[in-house]
Amino acid sequence: MSDGARRVRKHREKMKAAGLKPVTIWVPDVNAPGYAEDIRRQCLILRNDPQEQQILAEIEQLFDAEGWK
């Protein structure tokens, strides 16, 4: 086993002992053909949506709430 593999194994054991576990998630590939166009399309749809504006306003209020650090 290489030094790098030992280091990774030790780190994983430490994290597991701390009650954590690794999680793998799949996310969109930002380099995929059509990705930028699809994001632009979605943004244009949401730009003037009243419900989206309400959600953004609520998020802003939460961001400004005292005591959240």
Biopython code that builds the backbone (N, CA, C, O; Angstrom):
import numpy as np
from Bio.PDB.StructureBuilder import StructureBuilder

atoms = [
    (1, "MET", "N", (0.857, -1.176, 0.000)),
    (1, "MET", "CA", (0.000, 0.000, 0.000)),
    (1, "MET", "C", (0.906, 1.242, 0.000)),
    (1, "MET", "O", (1.862, 1.317, 0.772)),
    (2, "SER", "N", (0.601, 2.201, -0.860)),
    (2, "SER", "CA", (1.403, 3.423, -0.960)),
    (2, "SER", "C", (1.142, 4.346, 0.228)),
    (2, "SER", "O", (0.167, 4.184, 0.962)),
    (3, "ASP", "N", (2.041, 5.319, 0.398)),
    (3, "ASP", "CA", (1.867, 6.286, 1.484)),
    (3, "ASP", "C", (0.572, 7.073, 1.317)),
    (3, "ASP", "O", (-0.124, 7.352, 2.293)),
    (4, "GLY", "N", (0.256, 7.428, 0.072)),
    (4, "GLY", "CA", (-0.982, 8.167, -0.191)),
    (4, "GLY", "C", (-2.207, 7.361, 0.199)),
    (4, "GLY", "O", (-3.142, 7.891, 0.801)),
    (5, "ALA", "N", (-2.201, 6.077, -0.144)),
    (5, "ALA", "CA", (-3.334, 5.209, 0.185)),
    (5, "ALA", "C", (-3.469, 5.055, 1.699)),
    (5, "ALA", "O", (-4.579, 5.025, 2.231)),
    (6, "ARG", "N", (-2.336, 4.960, 2.381)),
    (6, "ARG", "CA", (-2.380, 4.861, 3.849)),
    (6, "ARG", "C", (-2.958, 6.138, 4.464)),
    (6, "ARG", "O", (-3.761, 6.090, 5.395)),
    (7, "ARG", "N", (-2.531, 7.269, 3.922)),
    (7, "ARG", "CA", (-3.016, 8.552, 4.423)),
    (7, "ARG", "C", (-4.529, 8.670, 4.233)),
    (7, "ARG", "O", (-5.246, 9.108, 5.134)),
    (8, "VAL", "N", (-5.001, 8.276, 3.057)),
    (8, "VAL", "CA", (-6.441, 8.326, 2.772)),
    (8, "VAL", "C", (-7.188, 7.385, 3.707)),
    (8, "VAL", "O", (-8.224, 7.748, 4.265)),
    (9, "ARG", "N", (-6.666, 6.188, 3.875)),
    (9, "ARG", "CA", (-7.313, 5.207, 4.748)),
    (9, "ARG", "C", (-7.394, 5.728, 6.185)),
    (9, "ARG", "O", (-8.425, 5.602, 6.846)),
    (10, "LYS", "N", (-6.285, 6.317, 6.658)),
    (10, "LYS", "CA", (-6.257, 6.862, 8.019)),
    (10, "LYS", "C", (-7.283, 7.993, 8.161)),
    (10, "LYS", "O", (-7.995, 8.076, 9.162)),
    (11, "HIS", "N", (-7.345, 8.849, 7.157)),
    (11, "HIS", "CA", (-8.307, 9.957, 7.190)),
    (11, "HIS", "C", (-9.741, 9.427, 7.218)),
    (11, "HIS", "O", (-10.570, 9.911, 7.988)),
    (12, "ARG", "N", (-10.028, 8.438, 6.381)),
    (12, "ARG", "CA", (-11.378, 7.860, 6.345)),
    (12, "ARG", "C", (-11.743, 7.209, 7.675)),
    (12, "ARG", "O", (-12.872, 7.341, 8.147)),
    (13, "GLU", "N", (-10.794, 6.515, 8.269)),
    (13, "GLU", "CA", (-11.049, 5.889, 9.571)),
    (13, "GLU", "C", (-11.327, 6.950, 10.632)),
    (13, "GLU", "O", (-12.201, 6.771, 11.480)),
    (14, "LYS", "N", (-10.580, 8.057, 10.584)),
    (14, "LYS", "CA", (-10.785, 9.152, 11.536)),
    (14, "LYS", "C", (-12.177, 9.755, 11.365)),
    (14, "LYS", "O", (-12.872, 10.011, 12.348)),
    (15, "MET", "N", (-12.578, 9.980, 10.125)),
    (15, "MET", "CA", (-13.894, 10.555, 9.861)),
    (15, "MET", "C", (-15.001, 9.599, 10.306)),
    (15, "MET", "O", (-16.001, 10.028, 10.881)),
    (16, "LYS", "N", (-14.821, 8.311, 10.041)),
    (16, "LYS", "CA", (-15.816, 7.317, 10.451)),
    (16, "LYS", "C", (-15.932, 7.273, 11.975)),
    (16, "LYS", "O", (-17.031, 7.166, 12.518)),
    (17, "ALA", "N", (-14.791, 7.358, 12.658)),
    (17, "ALA", "CA", (-14.795, 7.357, 14.123)),
    (17, "ALA", "C", (-15.515, 8.589, 14.670)),
    (17, "ALA", "O", (-16.043, 8.567, 15.781)),
    (18, "ALA", "N", (-15.531, 9.658, 13.881)),
    (18, "ALA", "CA", (-16.223, 10.881, 14.293)),
    (18, "ALA", "C", (-17.716, 10.815, 13.984)),
    (18, "ALA", "O", (-18.445, 11.782, 14.208)),
    (19, "GLY", "N", (-18.170, 9.669, 13.466)),
    (19, "GLY", "CA", (-19.592, 9.499, 13.185)),
    (19, "GLY", "C", (-20.013, 9.962, 11.802)),
    (19, "GLY", "O", (-21.201, 10.158, 11.546)),
    (20, "LEU", "N", (-19.047, 10.140, 10.909)),
    (20, "LEU", "CA", (-19.357, 10.596, 9.555)),
    (20, "LEU", "C", (-19.226, 9.450, 8.568)),
    (20, "LEU", "O", (-18.565, 8.448, 8.841)),
    (21, "LYS", "N", (-19.864, 9.612, 7.420)),
    (21, "LYS", "CA", (-19.740, 8.610, 6.368)),
    (21, "LYS", "C", (-19.622, 9.325, 5.024)),
    (21, "LYS", "O", (-20.160, 10.420, 4.858)),
    (22, "PRO", "N", (-18.924, 8.717, 4.066)),
    (22, "PRO", "CA", (-18.798, 9.347, 2.752)),
    (22, "PRO", "C", (-20.109, 9.247, 1.977)),
    (22, "PRO", "O", (-20.852, 8.274, 2.103)),
    (23, "VAL", "N", (-20.373, 10.268, 1.179)),
    (23, "VAL", "CA", (-21.575, 10.309, 0.354)),
    (23, "VAL", "C", (-21.161, 10.693, -1.063)),
    (23, "VAL", "O", (-20.388, 11.632, -1.254)),
    (24, "THR", "N", (-21.668, 9.978, -2.043)),
    (24, "THR", "CA", (-21.405, 10.298, -3.441)),
    (24, "THR", "C", (-22.672, 10.864, -4.046)),
    (24, "THR", "O", (-23.751, 10.291, -3.895)),
    (25, "ILE", "N", (-22.541, 11.993, -4.734)),
    (25, "ILE", "CA", (-23.697, 12.575, -5.413)),
    (25, "ILE", "C", (-23.349, 12.831, -6.874)),
    (25, "ILE", "O", (-22.188, 13.048, -7.219)),
    (26, "TRP", "N", (-24.349, 12.803, -7.708)),
    (26, "TRP", "CA", (-24.190, 13.090, -9.125)),
    (26, "TRP", "C", (-24.674, 14.505, -9.379)),
    (26, "TRP", "O", (-25.766, 14.884, -8.954)),
    (27, "VAL", "N", (-23.863, 15.278, -10.068)),
    (27, "VAL", "CA", (-24.205, 16.665, -10.383)),
    (27, "VAL", "C", (-24.081, 16.883, -11.885)),
    (27, "VAL", "O", (-23.373, 16.136, -12.560)),
    (28, "PRO", "N", (-24.757, 17.894, -12.413)),
    (28, "PRO", "CA", (-24.656, 18.160, -13.848)),
    (28, "PRO", "C", (-23.216, 18.486, -14.252)),
    (28, "PRO", "O", (-22.477, 19.123, -13.501)),
    (29, "ASP", "N", (-22.840, 18.045, -15.427)),
    (29, "ASP", "CA", (-21.528, 18.349, -15.993)),
    (29, "ASP", "C", (-21.615, 19.708, -16.666)),
    (29, "ASP", "O", (-22.259, 19.851, -17.705)),
    (30, "VAL", "N", (-20.969, 20.707, -16.075)),
    (30, "VAL", "CA", (-21.061, 22.064, -16.610)),
    (30, "VAL", "C", (-20.363, 22.208, -17.958)),
    (30, "VAL", "O", (-20.539, 23.219, -18.638)),
    (31, "ASN", "N", (-19.580, 21.217, -18.350)),
    (31, "ASN", "CA", (-18.903, 21.248, -19.647)),
    (31, "ASN", "C", (-19.672, 20.494, -20.729)),
    (31, "ASN", "O", (-19.241, 20.450, -21.881)),
    (32, "ALA", "N", (-20.801, 19.906, -20.366)),
    (32, "ALA", "CA", (-21.591, 19.133, -21.330)),
    (32, "ALA", "C", (-22.189, 20.062, -22.386)),
    (32, "ALA", "O", (-22.562, 21.196, -22.085)),
    (33, "PRO", "N", (-22.276, 19.579, -23.610)),
    (33, "PRO", "CA", (-22.907, 20.387, -24.661)),
    (33, "PRO", "C", (-24.346, 20.734, -24.272)),
    (33, "PRO", "O", (-25.099, 19.872, -23.819)),
    (34, "GLY", "N", (-24.711, 21.980, -24.449)),
    (34, "GLY", "CA", (-26.071, 22.407, -24.162)),
    (34, "GLY", "C", (-26.313, 22.836, -22.729)),
    (34, "GLY", "O", (-27.377, 23.373, -22.421)),
    (35, "TYR", "N", (-25.347, 22.613, -21.839)),
    (35, "TYR", "CA", (-25.551, 22.952, -20.425)),
    (35, "TYR", "C", (-25.822, 24.447, -20.254)),
    (35, "TYR", "O", (-26.814, 24.834, -19.636)),
    (36, "ALA", "N", (-24.948, 25.277, -20.795)),
    (36, "ALA", "CA", (-25.092, 26.731, -20.627)),
    (36, "ALA", "C", (-26.412, 27.224, -21.210)),
    (36, "ALA", "O", (-27.078, 28.080, -20.628)),
    (37, "GLU", "N", (-26.780, 26.680, -22.358)),
    (37, "GLU", "CA", (-28.038, 27.088, -22.982)),
    (37, "GLU", "C", (-29.233, 26.698, -22.126)),
    (37, "GLU", "O", (-30.202, 27.451, -22.021)),
    (38, "ASP", "N", (-29.163, 25.528, -21.517)),
    (38, "ASP", "CA", (-30.272, 25.073, -20.673)),
    (38, "ASP", "C", (-30.388, 25.933, -19.416)),
    (38, "ASP", "O", (-31.493, 26.272, -18.993)),
    (39, "ILE", "N", (-29.255, 26.282, -18.824)),
    (39, "ILE", "CA", (-29.280, 27.142, -17.638)),
    (39, "ILE", "C", (-29.857, 28.507, -17.998)),
    (39, "ILE", "O", (-30.670, 29.058, -17.255)),
    (40, "ARG", "N", (-29.438, 29.049, -19.134)),
    (40, "ARG", "CA", (-29.967, 30.347, -19.573)),
    (40, "ARG", "C", (-31.482, 30.260, -19.780)),
    (40, "ARG", "O", (-32.215, 31.164, -19.379)),
    (41, "ARG", "N", (-31.950, 29.184, -20.400)),
    (41, "ARG", "CA", (-33.382, 28.994, -20.633)),
    (41, "ARG", "C", (-34.138, 28.960, -19.309)),
    (41, "ARG", "O", (-35.178, 29.603, -19.168)),
    (42, "GLN", "N", (-33.614, 28.210, -18.340)),
    (42, "GLN", "CA", (-34.269, 28.116, -17.038)),
    (42, "GLN", "C", (-34.288, 29.465, -16.318)),
    (42, "GLN", "O", (-35.284, 29.824, -15.691)),
    (43, "CYS", "N", (-33.193, 30.202, -16.410)),
    (43, "CYS", "CA", (-33.128, 31.525, -15.768)),
    (43, "CYS", "C", (-34.136, 32.484, -16.387)),
    (43, "CYS", "O", (-34.779, 33.257, -15.676)),
    (44, "LEU", "N", (-34.273, 32.437, -17.701)),
    (44, "LEU", "CA", (-35.230, 33.316, -18.370)),
    (44, "LEU", "C", (-36.666, 32.986, -17.974)),
    (44, "LEU", "O", (-37.502, 33.881, -17.848)),
    (45, "ILE", "N", (-36.944, 31.711, -17.779)),
    (45, "ILE", "CA", (-38.280, 31.291, -17.345)),
    (45, "ILE", "C", (-38.578, 31.841, -15.949)),
    (45, "ILE", "O", (-39.690, 32.294, -15.679)),
    (46, "LEU", "N", (-37.580, 31.798, -15.066)),
    (46, "LEU", "CA", (-37.786, 32.200, -13.674)),
    (46, "LEU", "C", (-37.663, 33.701, -13.444)),
    (46, "LEU", "O", (-38.106, 34.208, -12.414)),
    (47, "ARG", "N", (-37.070, 34.409, -14.385)),
    (47, "ARG", "CA", (-36.759, 35.828, -14.183)),
    (47, "ARG", "C", (-37.966, 36.648, -13.733)),
    (47, "ARG", "O", (-37.841, 37.453, -12.810)),
    (48, "ASN", "N", (-39.108, 36.471, -14.348)),
    (48, "ASN", "CA", (-40.291, 37.272, -14.015)),
    (48, "ASN", "C", (-41.390, 36.466, -13.328)),
    (48, "ASN", "O", (-42.540, 36.902, -13.271)),
    (49, "ASP", "N", (-41.043, 35.305, -12.815)),
    (49, "ASP", "CA", (-42.026, 34.452, -12.159)),
    (49, "ASP", "C", (-42.326, 34.998, -10.758)),
    (49, "ASP", "O", (-41.407, 35.122, -9.948)),
    (50, "PRO", "N", (-43.592, 35.328, -10.451)),
    (50, "PRO", "CA", (-43.941, 35.898, -9.136)),
    (50, "PRO", "C", (-43.567, 34.988, -7.964)),
    (50, "PRO", "O", (-43.091, 35.461, -6.932)),
    (51, "GLN", "N", (-43.780, 33.701, -8.126)),
    (51, "GLN", "CA", (-43.458, 32.774, -7.038)),
    (51, "GLN", "C", (-41.945, 32.754, -6.789)),
    (51, "GLN", "O", (-41.504, 32.693, -5.641)),
    (52, "GLU", "N", (-41.164, 32.806, -7.851)),
    (52, "GLU", "CA", (-39.708, 32.841, -7.702)),
    (52, "GLU", "C", (-39.269, 34.118, -6.986)),
    (52, "GLU", "O", (-38.376, 34.085, -6.140)),
    (53, "GLN", "N", (-39.895, 35.232, -7.326)),
    (53, "GLN", "CA", (-39.571, 36.503, -6.670)),
    (53, "GLN", "C", (-39.888, 36.438, -5.180)),
    (53, "GLN", "O", (-39.133, 36.961, -4.361)),
    (54, "GLN", "N", (-41.001, 35.800, -4.826)),
    (54, "GLN", "CA", (-41.371, 35.650, -3.417)),
    (54, "GLN", "C", (-40.343, 34.790, -2.686)),
    (54, "GLN", "O", (-39.926, 35.122, -1.576)),
    (55, "ILE", "N", (-39.942, 33.702, -3.301)),
    (55, "ILE", "CA", (-38.952, 32.810, -2.686)),
    (55, "ILE", "C", (-37.634, 33.545, -2.477)),
    (55, "ILE", "O", (-37.017, 33.426, -1.418)),
    (56, "LEU", "N", (-37.201, 34.302, -3.477)),
    (56, "LEU", "CA", (-35.952, 35.053, -3.348)),
    (56, "LEU", "C", (-36.044, 36.096, -2.239)),
    (56, "LEU", "O", (-35.076, 36.312, -1.509)),
    (57, "ALA", "N", (-37.196, 36.742, -2.107)),
    (57, "ALA", "CA", (-37.387, 37.727, -1.040)),
    (57, "ALA", "C", (-37.305, 37.055, 0.333)),
    (57, "ALA", "O", (-36.712, 37.607, 1.260)),
    (58, "GLU", "N", (-37.895, 35.873, 0.461)),
    (58, "GLU", "CA", (-37.840, 35.139, 1.728)),
    (58, "GLU", "C", (-36.411, 34.727, 2.060)),
    (58, "GLU", "O", (-35.996, 34.791, 3.217)),
    (59, "ILE", "N", (-35.665, 34.306, 1.052)),
    (59, "ILE", "CA", (-34.264, 33.935, 1.269)),
    (59, "ILE", "C", (-33.470, 35.151, 1.733)),
    (59, "ILE", "O", (-32.637, 35.043, 2.634)),
    (60, "GLU", "N", (-33.721, 36.300, 1.127)),
    (60, "GLU", "CA", (-33.047, 37.536, 1.542)),
    (60, "GLU", "C", (-33.351, 37.858, 3.002)),
    (60, "GLU", "O", (-32.458, 38.268, 3.743)),
    (61, "GLN", "N", (-34.598, 37.679, 3.420)),
    (61, "GLN", "CA", (-34.969, 37.940, 4.813)),
    (61, "GLN", "C", (-34.224, 36.998, 5.753)),
    (61, "GLN", "O", (-33.748, 37.419, 6.807)),
    (62, "LEU", "N", (-34.123, 35.738, 5.378)),
    (62, "LEU", "CA", (-33.397, 34.777, 6.203)),
    (62, "LEU", "C", (-31.923, 35.140, 6.287)),
    (62, "LEU", "O", (-31.302, 35.009, 7.342)),
    (63, "PHE", "N", (-31.376, 35.590, 5.188)),
    (63, "PHE", "CA", (-29.966, 35.966, 5.143)),
    (63, "PHE", "C", (-29.676, 37.122, 6.094)),
    (63, "PHE", "O", (-28.610, 37.178, 6.705)),
    (64, "ASP", "N", (-30.622, 38.036, 6.214)),
    (64, "ASP", "CA", (-30.450, 39.208, 7.064)),
    (64, "ASP", "C", (-30.851, 38.970, 8.522)),
    (64, "ASP", "O", (-30.714, 39.874, 9.347)),
    (65, "ALA", "N", (-31.340, 37.779, 8.853)),
    (65, "ALA", "CA", (-31.808, 37.498, 10.212)),
    (65, "ALA", "C", (-30.651, 37.560, 11.210)),
    (65, "ALA", "O", (-29.560, 37.057, 10.943)),
    (66, "GLU", "N", (-30.901, 38.175, 12.346)),
    (66, "GLU", "CA", (-29.895, 38.267, 13.407)),
    (66, "GLU", "C", (-29.690, 36.899, 14.059)),
    (66, "GLU", "O", (-30.621, 36.098, 14.140)),
    (67, "GLY", "N", (-28.494, 36.643, 14.511)),
    (67, "GLY", "CA", (-28.204, 35.423, 15.248)),
    (67, "GLY", "C", (-27.812, 34.235, 14.392)),
    (67, "GLY", "O", (-27.439, 33.194, 14.933)),
    (68, "TRP", "N", (-27.883, 34.353, 13.081)),
    (68, "TRP", "CA", (-27.485, 33.251, 12.197)),
    (68, "TRP", "C", (-26.052, 33.488, 11.764)),
    (68, "TRP", "O", (-25.749, 34.448, 11.057)),
    (69, "LYS", "N", (-25.193, 32.611, 12.193)),
    (69, "LYS", "CA", (-23.772, 32.743, 11.837)),
    (69, "LYS", "C", (-23.234, 31.434, 11.370)),
    (69, "LYS", "O", (-22.057, 31.338, 11.024)),
]
sb = StructureBuilder()
sb.init_structure("model")
sb.init_model(0)
sb.init_chain("A")
sb.init_seg("    ")
for serial, (resi, resn, name, xyz) in enumerate(atoms, 1):
    if name == "N":
        sb.init_residue(resn, " ", resi, " ")
    sb.init_atom(name, np.array(xyz, "f"), 0.0, 1.0, " ", f" {name:<3s}", serial, name[0])
structure = sb.get_structure()
